[in-house]
Amino acid sequence: MTLAIRGDRASCLSVQLGPRTWLLAVARGFGSIGGLATEAALLARLRAECERRVRSARFRRAIDRPQTAAMAMHAVLTRVNGDLYACTASHEDYVTAAASLTAVVVVAGHAYVLHAGATAAYLAHDGELVALSGDDVFDDRRRPLLGRAFMTGSSLDVTISSAALVQGDAIVLLERRLRGDADRRALLANLDASDPGEHVLVARFERDDTLADDAPAYVGPRASRAPVVARAAAALAFLIAAVVTH
């Protein structure tokens, strides 16, 4: 599988996990962990956990198959969330650090999106942009609230969605959702730029010679909730920090 990846590697992550599998991720947060900004700590810990797990033949088999890739990555994210939450001073009434994360596993012509927070993933196809992730920001009359995020509790709450890819499609990861038609037009016009901008990662799907006959059917961008429960009260308690401080 061939992906042409370019963009801001400081706030984003791209790593090949198998012969036909890539992980793409973007993070945005507030606070710090171990002297690092929360988003940097999250992406670094995610990379390290992936590098540790790819030494396991069982994980390599799971992450390189469309039927099991999303759940294999969900297990990785759950571990990362728990480890980082344990490094914070957060509790049920107060959150000291948290981050939005949108992760995309591209395997055998399919993209599986795991998402929590205010970051976003889009699919660029035939001159159109389709949102692949939901929006966990609730607009309050005074200021927005972030309903779900990483490191707000020891458990993890994410949505999982999927989309089929064809040659020429591009996956775009952003630190925030696009706000209107002007944002969409500007992004589409800049897709093939050598530097698409800060907090933007573009991965164009150029070729896949490894498509499997048993790849699952297209699910679509509507997210389905993974069977895990987060501390919603804590997520709401930290109010806007991850949204308005960037």
C-alpha positions as semicolon CSV with decimal commas, in nm:
position;residue;x (nm);y (nm);z (nm)
1;M;0,000;0,000;0,000
2;T;0,127;0,346;-0,089
3;L;0,035;0,662;0,101
4;A;0,182;1,003;0,024
5;I;0,195;1,175;0,365
6;R;0,282;1,537;0,429
7;G;0,201;1,806;0,681
8;D;0,268;1,910;1,038
9;R;0,450;1,622;1,210
10;A;0,483;1,814;1,539
11;S;0,113;1,793;1,625
12;C;0,043;1,480;1,418
13;L;0,168;1,123;1,396
14;S;0,218;0,882;1,107
15;V;0,365;0,535;1,151
16;Q;0,353;0,217;0,943
17;L;0,233;-0,077;1,151
18;G;0,233;-0,351;0,887
19;P;0,277;-0,423;0,515
20;R;-0,067;-0,278;0,443
21;T;-0,140;-0,077;0,758
22;W;-0,068;0,282;0,858
23;L;-0,166;0,476;1,169
24;L;-0,237;0,849;1,135
25;A;-0,327;1,066;1,435
26;V;-0,373;1,427;1,540
27;A;-0,395;1,556;1,898
28;R;-0,483;1,883;2,065
29;G;-0,493;1,943;2,439
30;F;-0,416;2,149;2,746
31;G;-0,192;2,104;3,046
32;S;0,132;1,907;3,055
33;I;0,256;1,560;3,143
34;G;0,615;1,492;3,241
35;G;0,722;1,835;3,122
36;L;0,568;1,787;2,776
37;A;0,259;1,954;2,636
38;T;-0,030;1,709;2,668
39;E;-0,074;1,654;2,295
40;A;0,300;1,588;2,252
41;A;0,297;1,344;2,544
42;L;-0,007;1,166;2,400
43;L;0,140;1,123;2,052
44;A;0,478;1,013;2,191
45;R;0,315;0,757;2,419
46;L;0,097;0,633;2,132
47;R;0,400;0,584;1,908
48;A;0,590;0,402;2,183
49;E;0,298;0,168;2,257
50;C;0,259;0,085;1,886
51;E;0,632;0,017;1,853
52;R;0,615;-0,211;2,156
53;R;0,314;-0,404;2,028
54;V;0,439;-0,460;1,674
55;R;0,700;-0,690;1,825
56;S;0,410;-0,929;1,892
57;A;0,311;-1,157;1,602
58;R;-0,045;-1,165;1,733
59;F;-0,074;-0,785;1,718
60;R;0,084;-0,772;1,371
61;R;-0,176;-1,017;1,243
62;A;-0,462;-0,824;1,405
63;I;-0,357;-0,478;1,290
64;D;-0,300;-0,593;0,931
65;R;-0,653;-0,734;0,880
66;P;-0,960;-0,516;0,813
67;Q;-1,180;-0,726;1,043
68;T;-0,961;-0,676;1,351
69;A;-0,756;-0,359;1,296
70;A;-0,997;-0,116;1,463
71;M;-1,032;-0,320;1,782
72;A;-0,657;-0,377;1,796
73;M;-0,604;-0,001;1,785
74;H;-0,880;0,054;2,038
75;A;-0,685;-0,166;2,280
76;V;-0,374;0,043;2,217
77;L;-0,559;0,369;2,283
78;T;-0,718;0,230;2,600
79;R;-0,374;0,141;2,736
80;V;-0,229;0,480;2,641
81;N;-0,520;0,664;2,801
82;G;-0,489;0,470;3,127
83;D;-0,112;0,517;3,148
84;L;-0,127;0,892;3,087
85;Y;-0,424;0,947;3,318
86;A;-0,223;0,784;3,596
87;C;0,050;1,045;3,538
88;T;-0,187;1,338;3,596
89;A;-0,325;1,480;3,918
90;S;-0,679;1,465;3,782
91;H;-0,974;1,333;3,980
92;E;-1,352;1,318;3,937
93;D;-1,401;1,687;4,020
94;Y;-1,099;1,841;3,850
95;V;-0,900;1,764;3,535
96;T;-0,543;1,892;3,512
97;A;-0,465;1,771;3,159
98;A;-0,668;1,634;2,870
99;A;-0,653;1,608;2,492
100;S;-0,864;1,548;2,187
101;L;-0,741;1,273;1,959
102;T;-0,846;1,150;1,616
103;A;-0,666;0,835;1,501
104;V;-0,709;0,669;1,161
105;V;-0,596;0,315;1,083
106;V;-0,562;0,268;0,706
107;V;-0,558;-0,101;0,612
108;A;-0,628;-0,277;0,280
109;G;-0,824;0,006;0,125
110;H;-1,026;0,097;0,434
111;A;-0,992;0,374;0,690
112;Y;-1,100;0,310;1,049
113;V;-1,143;0,626;1,257
114;L;-1,124;0,633;1,638
115;H;-1,216;0,971;1,779
116;A;-1,278;1,168;2,098
117;G;-1,281;1,545;2,130
118;A;-1,249;1,848;1,903
119;T;-0,994;1,723;1,649
120;A;-1,124;1,598;1,315
121;A;-1,074;1,366;1,019
122;Y;-1,205;1,423;0,667
123;L;-1,209;1,219;0,348
124;A;-1,135;1,413;0,030
125;H;-1,299;1,230;-0,261
126;D;-1,374;1,366;-0,610
127;G;-1,344;1,727;-0,500
128;E;-1,567;1,684;-0,193
129;L;-1,491;1,663;0,179
130;V;-1,676;1,415;0,399
131;A;-1,642;1,426;0,778
132;L;-1,519;1,095;0,919
133;S;-1,536;1,197;1,286
134;G;-1,801;1,343;1,510
135;D;-1,799;1,663;1,711
136;D;-1,776;1,638;2,090
137;V;-1,803;2,013;2,151
138;F;-2,124;2,143;2,308
139;D;-2,194;2,511;2,252
140;D;-2,287;2,697;2,567
141;R;-2,416;3,054;2,561
142;R;-2,102;3,172;2,737
143;R;-1,838;2,926;2,615
144;P;-1,812;2,583;2,452
145;L;-1,779;2,263;2,653
146;L;-1,585;1,955;2,550
147;G;-1,788;1,644;2,629
148;R;-1,532;1,368;2,571
149;A;-1,153;1,358;2,564
150;F;-0,849;1,153;2,651
151;M;-0,715;1,145;3,007
152;T;-1,035;1,262;3,176
153;G;-1,065;0,922;3,345
154;S;-0,906;0,580;3,365
155;S;-1,162;0,441;3,118
156;L;-1,193;0,556;2,759
157;D;-1,489;0,664;2,548
158;V;-1,437;0,686;2,169
159;T;-1,643;0,660;1,854
160;I;-1,541;0,427;1,574
161;S;-1,638;0,476;1,210
162;S;-1,504;0,355;0,876
163;A;-1,488;0,444;0,509
164;A;-1,372;0,273;0,190
165;L;-1,086;0,430;-0,003
166;V;-1,007;0,440;-0,373
167;Q;-0,697;0,558;-0,553
168;G;-0,664;0,936;-0,531
169;D;-0,861;0,973;-0,208
170;A;-0,698;1,171;0,072
171;I;-0,745;1,154;0,448
172;V;-0,704;1,490;0,619
173;L;-0,645;1,527;0,993
174;L;-0,704;1,867;1,156
175;E;-0,681;2,011;1,505
176;R;-1,041;2,134;1,474
177;R;-1,350;2,083;1,259
178;L;-1,398;2,299;0,952
179;R;-1,637;2,585;1,021
180;G;-1,792;2,649;0,681
181;D;-1,770;2,640;0,303
182;A;-1,480;2,885;0,295
183;D;-1,270;2,655;0,516
184;R;-1,358;2,357;0,298
185;R;-1,263;2,535;-0,025
186;A;-0,934;2,654;0,123
187;L;-0,844;2,305;0,243
188;L;-0,931;2,141;-0,089
189;A;-0,722;2,399;-0,275
190;N;-0,425;2,326;-0,049
191;L;-0,443;1,946;-0,043
192;D;-0,145;1,889;-0,271
193;A;0,073;2,166;-0,130
194;S;0,411;2,057;0,005
195;D;0,317;2,228;0,333
196;P;-0,061;2,214;0,388
197;G;-0,034;2,421;0,708
198;E;0,002;2,395;1,085
199;H;-0,187;2,118;1,264
200;V;-0,276;1,954;0,931
201;L;-0,177;1,607;0,809
202;V;-0,268;1,489;0,458
203;A;-0,234;1,125;0,350
204;R;-0,318;1,057;-0,014
205;F;-0,408;0,699;-0,103
206;E;-0,205;0,634;-0,419
207;R;-0,201;0,257;-0,464
208;D;-0,294;-0,065;-0,287
209;D;-0,170;-0,395;-0,426
210;T;-0,268;-0,580;-0,109
211;L;-0,648;-0,552;-0,112
212;A;-0,808;-0,853;0,053
213;D;-1,116;-1,028;-0,078
214;D;-1,249;-1,048;0,277
215;A;-1,238;-0,673;0,341
216;P;-1,561;-0,556;0,511
217;A;-1,825;-0,349;0,338
218;Y;-1,834;0,028;0,364
219;V;-1,975;0,143;0,697
220;G;-1,980;0,516;0,637
221;P;-1,890;0,824;0,837
222;R;-2,167;0,790;1,095
223;A;-1,989;0,688;1,413
224;S;-2,086;0,392;1,628
225;R;-2,007;0,410;1,998
226;A;-1,743;0,169;2,124
227;P;-1,854;-0,033;2,430
228;V;-1,667;0,166;2,691
229;V;-1,779;0,426;2,945
230;A;-1,605;0,751;3,031
231;R;-1,646;0,981;3,326
232;A;-1,875;1,226;3,149
233;A;-1,907;1,452;3,452
234;A;-1,532;1,494;3,472
235;A;-1,506;1,561;3,101
236;L;-1,764;1,837;3,126
237;A;-1,610;1,971;3,449
238;F;-1,290;2,090;3,287
239;L;-1,502;2,315;3,062
240;I;-1,336;2,458;2,757
241;A;-0,968;2,437;2,810
242;A;-0,891;2,213;2,513
243;V;-1,115;2,420;2,284
244;V;-1,045;2,784;2,357
245;T;-0,680;2,782;2,456
246;H;-0,565;2,703;2,100
